[in-house]
Each structure stands twice: as structure tokens, then as C-alpha cells.
Amino acid sequence: MPLLRRGFDFLIGLFFQYGTYYLYESKLKEMDNADFMPGVNDFTFKIVTSNREADQLVANGFEFQSSGGIYSYRERLDKGAIAFCIFIGRELAHVTWVAMTPEAKNTITPLPYRVDFLNKEVCSVASQTIPKYRQKGLAAYVYYKELQFLRERGIMTVRYAIKASNIAAQRAPRLGKIYAKARYLKILWWKLWSEKRYLSNLSPLSPSPSKGKGR
């Protein structure tokens, strides 16, 4: 049923999409590994950068086939995307995709927010944790390992978009800041994208600061 629902949403999305998003940016810096260890035992962390590596995982019994959902992970890897995965046993518990090229970004998200790939920027998208492993810190650990991997390759900034209605993702322990609020509308082949700079340093979930009383 979850696969059928995703398939139905995919078909609808071919003709109509609308959403409001917060756009984030993370400036890469050193972090302590101990702060991000997940609350599960016997997990396996893998970074997949090519279809050859993906085929090897599958040959060893890891369920990497589901990493792209209803989309083809093979095309993503061919275009320069990288998958950061956590497996519990051989089951794929979490995956986050990072686009290292404009072509890779187009295979993962339709949102046209700007990423300056030539100036050491990438975008992190399509992060998913299967329901039974949520609230165990998997996304936070993968986020730490992702930034570590990117820092070693000279990447300076990671950009990503979170849907305004996705409260769980907005509460995830990310180290970035919101720089814009955006709206996306697609009807058949017509698309509209607008961004408004987000002036507050607070998360959209943060309570508004109370006004001080005069003395």
C-alpha cells in the first residue's frame, strides 16, 4: 500500500504540484561524532557513489533497490548523485541523497532553487527514514557523516529545501539556517517558482519572542 500511494502521488505530480518550502543552507564545519550516534545497535553505514557499488551492495543482500523509491537510483548515480545509507541488518532504514551536479539535482527534485555547484556548493535532498526506525537519530547521524564526507572534498555549502508542512523534518537536528521561503506551482508543463528572503534567524517552529515590558 505505501508503494501504491507513492505511485499514485507520482502520477498526480506529473500534472500538478503545489507547495511552500523553507530553503536552508549549511556552512560546513567540524562536529563531534559522539553527538550524533544513533540509538540503534548493529547498524551499517554505507556511502554509494556509483552503480558498481550499488550492484555490490545488492549482491551482498542489502536492500538498496528501494533507495530511490519509485524513481531509478541508477539514473541518479549516473548523473553524479551520492546516497548516504544506514542499514539495520540488510534492511535499508534511512537514505539521504546528495546532488553533486546540476544533472543529479534534476533527477532528485523538481524544485529550481539555486545551487552554485561551480562554487563548491551541493544540495541534500530526498532524505527518508522508514517509519519503524524514526525517532532514533538515524537522520542526524547520516547528516554528520554526509558533512564529513563533503568537507573532505572541499565542499563549502550544502543547500536543501523542506516543505513547510513537514514539521518532523524541520525539527531534525540540522546545523543550517533558513535563507528564504519559496512557493512552487506546476500545472502540466507550466511552472512558477518564487522566493522571498527569510529575514528572521529563528526557525519557523520557534515561538515568537515576547515583548519586554517598560520599566
C-alpha positions as CSV (number, residue, x, y, z in Angstrom):
1,M,0.0,0.0,0.0
2,P,2.7,2.6,0.7
3,L,4.3,1.8,-2.7
4,L,0.9,2.2,-4.4
5,R,0.3,5.5,-2.6
6,R,3.8,6.8,-3.7
7,G,3.0,5.6,-7.2
8,F,-0.3,7.5,-7.2
9,D,1.3,10.6,-5.8
10,F,4.0,10.3,-8.6
11,L,1.3,10.2,-11.3
12,I,-0.5,13.2,-9.9
13,G,2.8,15.0,-9.6
14,L,3.3,14.7,-13.3
15,F,0.4,17.0,-13.9
16,F,0.0,19.2,-10.8
17,Q,2.3,20.2,-7.9
18,Y,2.0,23.0,-5.4
19,G,3.9,23.6,-2.2
20,T,5.5,26.1,0.2
21,Y,9.1,25.4,1.2
22,Y,11.8,26.7,3.5
23,L,15.2,26.9,1.9
24,Y,18.2,26.1,4.1
25,E,21.9,26.5,3.8
26,S,24.6,24.8,5.9
27,K,28.2,26.1,6.1
28,L,30.3,23.1,6.7
29,K,32.3,22.9,10.0
30,E,33.8,20.4,12.3
31,M,31.5,18.4,14.5
32,D,31.8,15.8,17.3
33,N,30.9,12.3,16.2
34,A,29.7,11.4,19.7
35,D,26.9,13.9,19.5
36,F,25.3,12.1,16.5
37,M,25.5,8.4,17.3
38,P,22.1,6.8,16.5
39,G,20.0,5.0,19.1
40,V,20.2,1.6,17.4
41,N,22.6,-1.4,17.6
42,D,24.3,-3.3,14.8
43,F,23.7,-0.7,12.0
44,T,25.8,-0.5,8.9
45,F,26.6,2.9,7.3
46,K,27.3,3.0,3.5
47,I,28.1,5.7,1.0
48,V,27.2,4.8,-2.5
49,T,28.7,6.8,-5.3
50,S,28.3,4.5,-8.4
51,N,26.1,1.8,-9.8
52,R,29.0,-0.6,-9.4
53,E,28.9,0.0,-5.7
54,A,25.1,-0.3,-5.7
55,D,25.3,-3.6,-7.5
56,Q,27.8,-4.9,-5.0
57,L,25.5,-4.0,-2.1
58,V,22.6,-5.8,-3.7
59,A,24.7,-8.8,-4.4
60,N,25.6,-8.9,-0.7
61,G,21.9,-8.9,0.2
62,F,21.5,-5.2,1.1
63,E,18.1,-3.8,0.1
64,F,19.5,-0.8,-1.8
65,Q,16.9,-1.2,-4.6
66,S,14.4,0.8,-2.6
67,S,16.7,3.8,-2.1
68,G,15.2,5.7,-5.0
69,G,11.6,5.0,-4.1
70,I,9.6,4.8,-7.3
71,Y,12.4,6.6,-9.1
72,S,15.5,5.0,-10.6
73,Y,18.5,5.1,-8.4
74,R,20.6,4.1,-11.3
75,E,20.0,7.3,-13.2
76,R,20.7,9.3,-10.0
77,L,24.1,7.7,-9.6
78,D,24.9,8.0,-13.3
79,K,24.3,11.8,-13.1
80,G,26.5,12.4,-10.1
81,A,24.3,11.8,-7.1
82,I,25.5,10.1,-3.9
83,A,23.5,8.0,-1.5
84,F,24.2,8.0,2.3
85,C,22.6,5.0,3.8
86,I,22.0,3.2,7.1
87,F,21.1,-0.5,7.1
88,I,19.7,-2.4,10.0
89,G,20.7,-5.9,9.2
90,R,20.2,-5.9,5.4
91,E,17.2,-3.6,5.5
92,L,17.5,0.0,4.3
93,A,16.5,2.1,7.3
94,H,17.5,5.5,6.1
95,V,18.8,7.1,2.9
96,T,19.8,10.7,2.0
97,W,20.7,11.7,-1.5
98,V,23.2,14.5,-2.2
99,A,23.4,16.0,-5.7
100,M,26.9,16.9,-6.7
101,T,26.0,18.2,-10.2
102,P,23.0,20.1,-11.7
103,E,22.1,17.0,-13.7
104,A,22.0,15.0,-10.5
105,K,19.8,17.6,-8.8
106,N,17.3,17.3,-11.7
107,T,16.9,13.6,-11.1
108,I,16.1,14.1,-7.4
109,T,14.0,17.2,-7.0
110,P,11.9,19.4,-9.4
111,L,12.4,22.5,-7.2
112,P,14.5,25.1,-9.1
113,Y,16.3,26.7,-6.2
114,R,19.8,27.9,-7.0
115,V,22.8,25.8,-6.1
116,D,26.2,27.1,-7.2
117,F,27.9,23.8,-8.0
118,L,30.9,25.6,-9.6
119,N,31.5,27.5,-6.3
120,K,31.7,24.4,-4.1
121,E,28.0,24.1,-3.2
122,V,25.8,20.9,-3.3
123,C,22.3,20.1,-2.4
124,S,21.0,17.5,0.0
125,V,17.6,16.1,-0.9
126,A,15.2,13.1,-0.7
127,S,16.0,12.1,2.9
128,Q,13.8,9.2,4.1
129,T,13.7,7.1,7.2
130,I,11.3,4.1,7.2
131,P,8.6,4.5,9.9
132,K,9.7,1.8,12.3
133,Y,13.2,3.4,12.7
134,R,12.1,7.0,13.1
135,Q,13.0,9.0,16.3
136,K,16.2,7.0,16.7
137,G,18.7,9.6,15.4
138,L,19.4,8.0,12.0
139,A,19.0,11.2,10.0
140,A,21.2,13.1,12.4
141,Y,24.0,10.6,12.1
142,V,23.8,10.4,8.3
143,Y,23.8,14.3,8.3
144,Y,27.0,14.3,10.3
145,K,28.7,11.7,8.0
146,E,27.4,13.5,4.9
147,L,29.0,16.8,6.0
148,Q,32.2,15.0,7.0
149,F,32.4,13.4,3.5
150,L,31.8,16.7,1.8
151,R,34.3,18.7,3.8
152,E,37.0,16.2,2.9
153,R,36.2,17.1,-0.8
154,G,36.4,20.8,-0.4
155,I,32.6,21.5,-0.4
156,M,31.8,24.7,1.4
157,T,27.9,24.9,1.5
158,V,25.0,22.4,1.4
159,R,21.6,23.7,0.4
160,Y,18.3,21.9,0.8
161,A,14.5,22.6,0.8
162,I,12.0,21.4,3.4
163,K,8.3,21.6,2.8
164,A,6.6,23.9,5.2
165,S,4.1,21.2,6.2
166,N,6.9,18.7,7.0
167,I,7.1,19.5,10.8
168,A,9.2,16.4,11.6
169,A,12.0,17.4,9.1
170,Q,12.0,21.0,10.4
171,R,12.6,19.7,13.9
172,A,15.5,17.5,12.8
173,P,18.9,18.5,14.3
174,R,20.3,20.3,11.3
175,L,23.0,22.9,11.6
176,G,21.9,25.2,8.8
177,K,19.8,28.4,8.7
178,I,16.8,29.4,6.7
179,Y,17.6,31.9,4.0
180,A,14.3,32.0,2.0
181,K,10.7,30.9,1.9
182,A,9.6,29.7,-1.6
183,R,6.5,28.6,-3.4
184,Y,6.3,26.2,-6.3
185,L,3.4,25.6,-8.7
186,K,3.3,23.3,-11.6
187,I,0.3,22.7,-13.9
188,L,1.2,20.4,-16.8
189,W,4.3,21.9,-18.4
190,W,3.8,25.4,-16.9
191,K,5.9,26.1,-13.8
192,L,6.1,29.0,-11.3
193,W,8.8,29.4,-8.6
194,S,9.1,32.4,-6.3
195,E,11.4,33.1,-3.3
196,K,11.2,35.6,-0.5
197,R,14.2,36.2,1.6
198,Y,13.7,34.9,5.2
199,L,14.9,37.7,7.5
200,S,14.5,36.0,10.9
201,N,17.2,33.8,12.3
202,L,14.6,31.8,14.1
203,S,13.2,28.5,13.0
204,P,9.6,28.8,11.7
205,L,8.7,26.5,14.6
206,S,10.2,28.7,17.2
207,P,7.9,30.8,19.4
208,S,7.8,34.5,18.7
209,P,9.9,36.4,21.2
210,S,7.8,38.1,23.8
211,K,7.9,41.8,24.0
212,G,9.6,43.2,27.1
213,K,7.6,45.5,29.4
214,G,8.7,49.0,30.0
215,R,10.0,49.8,33.5
